[in-house]
Amino acid sequence: MNTFTRRHLAIAAATALTLGAVSAQAQAPIKIGFLGELSGPTAAVGQDQLDGFLLRLEQNGGKLGGVPIQLVKEDSQLKPDVANQAARKLIERDKVSVITGISFSNIMMATHKYITDNEVFLIGSNAGPSQIAGGQCSAYQFITSWQGDQAAEAIGQYATEKGYKRVFVLAPNYQAGKDIVTGFKRFYKGQLADELYTPLNQLDFSAELSQLAAAKPDAVFAFYPGGLGVAFAKQYAQAGLIKQVPLLTTFVVDALSLPAIGDTALGVVSGGFWAPDFPNEQSRRFVEAFEQKYKRVPSNYAAQSYDAALLLDSAIDKVKGKVSDKKAFMVALKQADFKSVRGDFRFGNNNFPIQGMHVMEVAKDGKGRLGLKTIATPFKSHQDAYASQCPLK
């Protein structure tokens, strides 16, 4: 073999190695952390978030934006200290570029600053406390669910339009509970018969229901997510109140809780940004695919987490997988160039959605299953009340 041939073979080999290295680098998985409630009485919320995200990932062959994804799951156990440790593990040991999930507001408030201060992108798919929508907002947060007040604002407006003069209000004693009651009161123009906050882990509401019955309100407004909602709704019915006092809610009745509550939930009213009966094509495809895979109707928790995956799919594609270019990735996320299951979706200055807020009623679908039927849309393209306090533009 002459010198010329050897030289060209060496060049060819070096070129092949370089191209192989570039290809391997291009296909290196992006690490995404999922942090949510995956155990205890509220585990169904986190699990539905996880399942919604995994559905889109599976539809894309394990990729988002054409890049393989390594999903690292952590259970916050609804404990802020555990969530803090999990967030530190995800960032410091697992070296994730993105964290998604975060089911409850107390967990969001415990982890938000640490995550965003470390310039890790936080794609929140449930909790939306007022603080991070306002003065504590971050350019590294992108929330695909809702700000905590918004669904309750729709119910407050609905209660006003229905002419209810006195409403009895109940919620768990944590940030989301307070935000949701604040949202209800912002648009409800009548009087409160009472305003009660119960411990976040309380499952026995007999004392509160006795107090409620004695107050004789025109209606009740309650916020209890996950297993708390099942317990509250069952006890409300068992106390004989379901036929006496209209029950208005946010996140008490949904696809997670209705199978456990049963037919006594018929007629209960709820507020939210999405329901499985939405007519847009993206929503129909999502509901069909979710039911086929998981053999159950998706909740709003699954829908907003599916949207989180759609958002990431779009943004990662725009930056060609280079999420390390944080400024470019931030711009791509802000554009929200994807078709949401809710139809209308765009980010406000605080990186919370501007979206329609609806009122739904529990009814039976065409298959005889309990579900949510959309009956009103009090607000279209609705921005949260705290966006003006956020310094982002």
Secondary structure as a PSIPRED ss2 file (coil, helix, strand):
# PSIPRED VFORMAT (PSIPRED V4.0)

   1 M C   1.000  0.000  0.000
   2 N C   1.000  0.000  0.000
   3 T H   0.000  1.000  0.000
   4 F H   0.000  1.000  0.000
   5 T H   0.000  1.000  0.000
   6 R H   0.000  1.000  0.000
   7 R H   0.000  1.000  0.000
   8 H H   0.000  1.000  0.000
   9 L H   0.000  1.000  0.000
  10 A H   0.000  1.000  0.000
  11 I H   0.000  1.000  0.000
  12 A H   0.000  1.000  0.000
  13 A H   0.000  1.000  0.000
  14 A H   0.000  1.000  0.000
  15 T H   0.000  1.000  0.000
  16 A H   0.000  1.000  0.000
  17 L H   0.000  1.000  0.000
  18 T H   0.000  1.000  0.000
  19 L H   0.000  1.000  0.000
  20 G H   0.000  1.000  0.000
  21 A H   0.000  1.000  0.000
  22 V H   0.000  1.000  0.000
  23 S H   0.000  1.000  0.000
  24 A H   0.000  1.000  0.000
  25 Q H   0.000  1.000  0.000
  26 A H   0.000  1.000  0.000
  27 Q C   1.000  0.000  0.000
  28 A C   1.000  0.000  0.000
  29 P C   1.000  0.000  0.000
  30 I E   0.000  0.000  1.000
  31 K E   0.000  0.000  1.000
  32 I E   0.000  0.000  1.000
  33 G E   0.000  0.000  1.000
  34 F E   0.000  0.000  1.000
  35 L E   0.000  0.000  1.000
  36 G E   0.000  0.000  1.000
  37 E C   1.000  0.000  0.000
  38 L C   1.000  0.000  0.000
  39 S C   1.000  0.000  0.000
  40 G C   1.000  0.000  0.000
  41 P C   1.000  0.000  0.000
  42 T C   1.000  0.000  0.000
  43 A H   0.000  1.000  0.000
  44 A H   0.000  1.000  0.000
  45 V H   0.000  1.000  0.000
  46 G H   0.000  1.000  0.000
  47 Q H   0.000  1.000  0.000
  48 D H   0.000  1.000  0.000
  49 Q H   0.000  1.000  0.000
  50 L H   0.000  1.000  0.000
  51 D H   0.000  1.000  0.000
  52 G H   0.000  1.000  0.000
  53 F H   0.000  1.000  0.000
  54 L H   0.000  1.000  0.000
  55 L H   0.000  1.000  0.000
  56 R H   0.000  1.000  0.000
  57 L H   0.000  1.000  0.000
  58 E H   0.000  1.000  0.000
  59 Q H   0.000  1.000  0.000
  60 N C   1.000  0.000  0.000
  61 G C   1.000  0.000  0.000
  62 G C   1.000  0.000  0.000
  63 K E   0.000  0.000  1.000
  64 L E   0.000  0.000  1.000
  65 G C   1.000  0.000  0.000
  66 G C   1.000  0.000  0.000
  67 V E   0.000  0.000  1.000
  68 P E   0.000  0.000  1.000
  69 I E   0.000  0.000  1.000
  70 Q E   0.000  0.000  1.000
  71 L E   0.000  0.000  1.000
  72 V E   0.000  0.000  1.000
  73 K E   0.000  0.000  1.000
  74 E E   0.000  0.000  1.000
  75 D E   0.000  0.000  1.000
  76 S C   1.000  0.000  0.000
  77 Q C   1.000  0.000  0.000
  78 L C   1.000  0.000  0.000
  79 K C   1.000  0.000  0.000
  80 P H   0.000  1.000  0.000
  81 D H   0.000  1.000  0.000
  82 V H   0.000  1.000  0.000
  83 A H   0.000  1.000  0.000
  84 N H   0.000  1.000  0.000
  85 Q H   0.000  1.000  0.000
  86 A H   0.000  1.000  0.000
  87 A H   0.000  1.000  0.000
  88 R H   0.000  1.000  0.000
  89 K H   0.000  1.000  0.000
  90 L H   0.000  1.000  0.000
  91 I H   0.000  1.000  0.000
  92 E H   0.000  1.000  0.000
  93 R H   0.000  1.000  0.000
  94 D C   1.000  0.000  0.000
  95 K C   1.000  0.000  0.000
  96 V C   1.000  0.000  0.000
  97 S C   1.000  0.000  0.000
  98 V E   0.000  0.000  1.000
  99 I E   0.000  0.000  1.000
 100 T E   0.000  0.000  1.000
 101 G E   0.000  0.000  1.000
 102 I C   1.000  0.000  0.000
 103 S C   1.000  0.000  0.000
 104 F C   1.000  0.000  0.000
 105 S H   0.000  1.000  0.000
 106 N H   0.000  1.000  0.000
 107 I H   0.000  1.000  0.000
 108 M H   0.000  1.000  0.000
 109 M H   0.000  1.000  0.000
 110 A H   0.000  1.000  0.000
 111 T H   0.000  1.000  0.000
 112 H H   0.000  1.000  0.000
 113 K H   0.000  1.000  0.000
 114 Y H   0.000  1.000  0.000
 115 I H   0.000  1.000  0.000
 116 T H   0.000  1.000  0.000
 117 D H   0.000  1.000  0.000
 118 N C   1.000  0.000  0.000
 119 E C   1.000  0.000  0.000
 120 V C   1.000  0.000  0.000
 121 F E   0.000  0.000  1.000
 122 L E   0.000  0.000  1.000
 123 I E   0.000  0.000  1.000
 124 G E   0.000  0.000  1.000
 125 S C   1.000  0.000  0.000
 126 N C   1.000  0.000  0.000
 127 A C   1.000  0.000  0.000
 128 G C   1.000  0.000  0.000
 129 P C   1.000  0.000  0.000
 130 S H   0.000  1.000  0.000
 131 Q H   0.000  1.000  0.000
 132 I H   0.000  1.000  0.000
 133 A H   0.000  1.000  0.000
 134 G C   1.000  0.000  0.000
 135 G C   1.000  0.000  0.000
 136 Q C   1.000  0.000  0.000
 137 C C   1.000  0.000  0.000
 138 S C   1.000  0.000  0.000
 139 A C   1.000  0.000  0.000
 140 Y C   1.000  0.000  0.000
 141 Q E   0.000  0.000  1.000
 142 F C   1.000  0.000  0.000
 143 I C   1.000  0.000  0.000
 144 T C   1.000  0.000  0.000
 145 S C   1.000  0.000  0.000
 146 W C   1.000  0.000  0.000
 147 Q C   1.000  0.000  0.000
 148 G C   1.000  0.000  0.000
 149 D C   1.000  0.000  0.000
 150 Q H   0.000  1.000  0.000
 151 A H   0.000  1.000  0.000
 152 A H   0.000  1.000  0.000
 153 E H   0.000  1.000  0.000
 154 A H   0.000  1.000  0.000
 155 I H   0.000  1.000  0.000
 156 G H   0.000  1.000  0.000
 157 Q H   0.000  1.000  0.000
 158 Y H   0.000  1.000  0.000
 159 A H   0.000  1.000  0.000
 160 T H   0.000  1.000  0.000
 161 E H   0.000  1.000  0.000
 162 K H   0.000  1.000  0.000
 163 G C   1.000  0.000  0.000
 164 Y C   1.000  0.000  0.000
 165 K C   1.000  0.000  0.000
 166 R E   0.000  0.000  1.000
 167 V E   0.000  0.000  1.000
 168 F E   0.000  0.000  1.000
 169 V E   0.000  0.000  1.000
 170 L E   0.000  0.000  1.000
 171 A E   0.000  0.000  1.000
 172 P E   0.000  0.000  1.000
 173 N C   1.000  0.000  0.000
 174 Y C   1.000  0.000  0.000
 175 Q H   0.000  1.000  0.000
 176 A H   0.000  1.000  0.000
 177 G H   0.000  1.000  0.000
 178 K H   0.000  1.000  0.000
 179 D H   0.000  1.000  0.000
 180 I H   0.000  1.000  0.000
 181 V H   0.000  1.000  0.000
 182 T H   0.000  1.000  0.000
 183 G H   0.000  1.000  0.000
 184 F H   0.000  1.000  0.000
 185 K H   0.000  1.000  0.000
 186 R H   0.000  1.000  0.000
 187 F H   0.000  1.000  0.000
 188 Y C   1.000  0.000  0.000
 189 K C   1.000  0.000  0.000
 190 G C   1.000  0.000  0.000
 191 Q E   0.000  0.000  1.000
 192 L E   0.000  0.000  1.000
 193 A E   0.000  0.000  1.000
 194 D E   0.000  0.000  1.000
 195 E E   0.000  0.000  1.000
 196 L E   0.000  0.000  1.000
 197 Y E   0.000  0.000  1.000
 198 T E   0.000  0.000  1.000
 199 P C   1.000  0.000  0.000
 200 L C   1.000  0.000  0.000
 201 N C   1.000  0.000  0.000
 202 Q C   1.000  0.000  0.000
 203 L C   1.000  0.000  0.000
 204 D C   1.000  0.000  0.000
 205 F C   1.000  0.000  0.000
 206 S H   0.000  1.000  0.000
 207 A H   0.000  1.000  0.000
 208 E H   0.000  1.000  0.000
 209 L H   0.000  1.000  0.000
 210 S H   0.000  1.000  0.000
 211 Q H   0.000  1.000  0.000
 212 L H   0.000  1.000  0.000
 213 A H   0.000  1.000  0.000
 214 A H   0.000  1.000  0.000
 215 A H   0.000  1.000  0.000
 216 K C   1.000  0.000  0.000
 217 P C   1.000  0.000  0.000
 218 D C   1.000  0.000  0.000
 219 A E   0.000  0.000  1.000
 220 V E   0.000  0.000  1.000
 221 F E   0.000  0.000  1.000
 222 A E   0.000  0.000  1.000
 223 F E   0.000  0.000  1.000
 224 Y C   1.000  0.000  0.000
 225 P C   1.000  0.000  0.000
 226 G H   0.000  1.000  0.000
 227 G H   0.000  1.000  0.000
 228 L H   0.000  1.000  0.000
 229 G H   0.000  1.000  0.000
 230 V H   0.000  1.000  0.000
 231 A H   0.000  1.000  0.000
 232 F H   0.000  1.000  0.000
 233 A H   0.000  1.000  0.000
 234 K H   0.000  1.000  0.000
 235 Q H   0.000  1.000  0.000
 236 Y H   0.000  1.000  0.000
 237 A H   0.000  1.000  0.000
 238 Q H   0.000  1.000  0.000
 239 A C   1.000  0.000  0.000
 240 G C   1.000  0.000  0.000
 241 L C   1.000  0.000  0.000
 242 I C   1.000  0.000  0.000
 243 K C   1.000  0.000  0.000
 244 Q C   1.000  0.000  0.000
 245 V C   1.000  0.000  0.000
 246 P C   1.000  0.000  0.000
 247 L E   0.000  0.000  1.000
 248 L E   0.000  0.000  1.000
 249 T E   0.000  0.000  1.000
 250 T E   0.000  0.000  1.000
 251 F C   1.000  0.000  0.000
 252 V C   1.000  0.000  0.000
 253 V C   1.000  0.000  0.000
 254 D C   1.000  0.000  0.000
 255 A C   1.000  0.000  0.000
 256 L C   1.000  0.000  0.000
 257 S C   1.000  0.000  0.000
 258 L H   0.000  1.000  0.000
 259 P H   0.000  1.000  0.000
 260 A H   0.000  1.000  0.000
 261 I H   0.000  1.000  0.000
 262 G C   1.000  0.000  0.000
 263 D H   0.000  1.000  0.000
 264 T H   0.000  1.000  0.000
 265 A H   0.000  1.000  0.000
 266 L C   1.000  0.000  0.000
 267 G C   1.000  0.000  0.000
 268 V C   1.000  0.000  0.000
 269 V E   0.000  0.000  1.000
 270 S E   0.000  0.000  1.000
 271 G E   0.000  0.000  1.000
 272 G E   0.000  0.000  1.000
 273 F C   1.000  0.000  0.000
 274 W C   1.000  0.000  0.000
 275 A C   1.000  0.000  0.000
 276 P C   1.000  0.000  0.000
 277 D C   1.000  0.000  0.000
 278 F C   1.000  0.000  0.000
 279 P C   1.000  0.000  0.000
 280 N C   1.000  0.000  0.000
 281 E H   0.000  1.000  0.000
 282 Q H   0.000  1.000  0.000
 283 S H   0.000  1.000  0.000
 284 R H   0.000  1.000  0.000
 285 R H   0.000  1.000  0.000
 286 F H   0.000  1.000  0.000
 287 V H   0.000  1.000  0.000
 288 E H   0.000  1.000  0.000
 289 A H   0.000  1.000  0.000
 290 F H   0.000  1.000  0.000
 291 E H   0.000  1.000  0.000
 292 Q H   0.000  1.000  0.000
 293 K H   0.000  1.000  0.000
 294 Y H   0.000  1.000  0.000
 295 K C   1.000  0.000  0.000
 296 R C   1.000  0.000  0.000
 297 V C   1.000  0.000  0.000
 298 P C   1.000  0.000  0.000
 299 S C   1.000  0.000  0.000
 300 N H   0.000  1.000  0.000
 301 Y H   0.000  1.000  0.000
 302 A H   0.000  1.000  0.000
 303 A H   0.000  1.000  0.000
 304 Q H   0.000  1.000  0.000
 305 S H   0.000  1.000  0.000
 306 Y H   0.000  1.000  0.000
 307 D H   0.000  1.000  0.000
 308 A H   0.000  1.000  0.000
 309 A H   0.000  1.000  0.000
 310 L H   0.000  1.000  0.000
 311 L H   0.000  1.000  0.000
 312 L H   0.000  1.000  0.000
 313 D H   0.000  1.000  0.000
 314 S H   0.000  1.000  0.000
 315 A H   0.000  1.000  0.000
 316 I H   0.000  1.000  0.000
 317 D H   0.000  1.000  0.000
 318 K H   0.000  1.000  0.000
 319 V C   1.000  0.000  0.000
 320 K C   1.000  0.000  0.000
 321 G C   1.000  0.000  0.000
 322 K C   1.000  0.000  0.000
 323 V C   1.000  0.000  0.000
 324 S C   1.000  0.000  0.000
 325 D C   1.000  0.000  0.000
 326 K H   0.000  1.000  0.000
 327 K H   0.000  1.000  0.000
 328 A H   0.000  1.000  0.000
 329 F H   0.000  1.000  0.000
 330 M H   0.000  1.000  0.000
 331 V H   0.000  1.000  0.000
 332 A H   0.000  1.000  0.000
 333 L H   0.000  1.000  0.000
 334 K H   0.000  1.000  0.000
 335 Q H   0.000  1.000  0.000
 336 A C   1.000  0.000  0.000
 337 D C   1.000  0.000  0.000
 338 F C   1.000  0.000  0.000
 339 K C   1.000  0.000  0.000
 340 S C   1.000  0.000  0.000
 341 V C   1.000  0.000  0.000
 342 R C   1.000  0.000  0.000
 343 G C   1.000  0.000  0.000
 344 D C   1.000  0.000  0.000
 345 F C   1.000  0.000  0.000
 346 R E   0.000  0.000  1.000
 347 F E   0.000  0.000  1.000
 348 G C   1.000  0.000  0.000
 349 N C   1.000  0.000  0.000
 350 N C   1.000  0.000  0.000
 351 N C   1.000  0.000  0.000
 352 F C   1.000  0.000  0.000
 353 P E   0.000  0.000  1.000
 354 I E   0.000  0.000  1.000
 355 Q E   0.000  0.000  1.000
 356 G E   0.000  0.000  1.000
 357 M E   0.000  0.000  1.000
 358 H E   0.000  0.000  1.000
 359 V E   0.000  0.000  1.000
 360 M E   0.000  0.000  1.000
 361 E E   0.000  0.000  1.000
 362 V E   0.000  0.000  1.000
 363 A E   0.000  0.000  1.000
 364 K E   0.000  0.000  1.000
 365 D C   1.000  0.000  0.000
 366 G C   1.000  0.000  0.000
 367 K C   1.000  0.000  0.000
 368 G C   1.000  0.000  0.000
 369 R C   1.000  0.000  0.000
 370 L E   0.000  0.000  1.000
 371 G E   0.000  0.000  1.000
 372 L E   0.000  0.000  1.000
 373 K E   0.000  0.000  1.000
 374 T E   0.000  0.000  1.000
 375 I E   0.000  0.000  1.000
 376 A E   0.000  0.000  1.000
 377 T E   0.000  0.000  1.000
 378 P E   0.000  0.000  1.000
 379 F E   0.000  0.000  1.000
 380 K E   0.000  0.000  1.000
 381 S E   0.000  0.000  1.000
 382 H E   0.000  0.000  1.000
 383 Q C   1.000  0.000  0.000
 384 D C   1.000  0.000  0.000
 385 A C   1.000  0.000  0.000
 386 Y C   1.000  0.000  0.000
 387 A H   0.000  1.000  0.000
 388 S H   0.000  1.000  0.000
 389 Q H   0.000  1.000  0.000
 390 C C   1.000  0.000  0.000
 391 P C   1.000  0.000  0.000
 392 L C   1.000  0.000  0.000
 393 K C   1.000  0.000  0.000
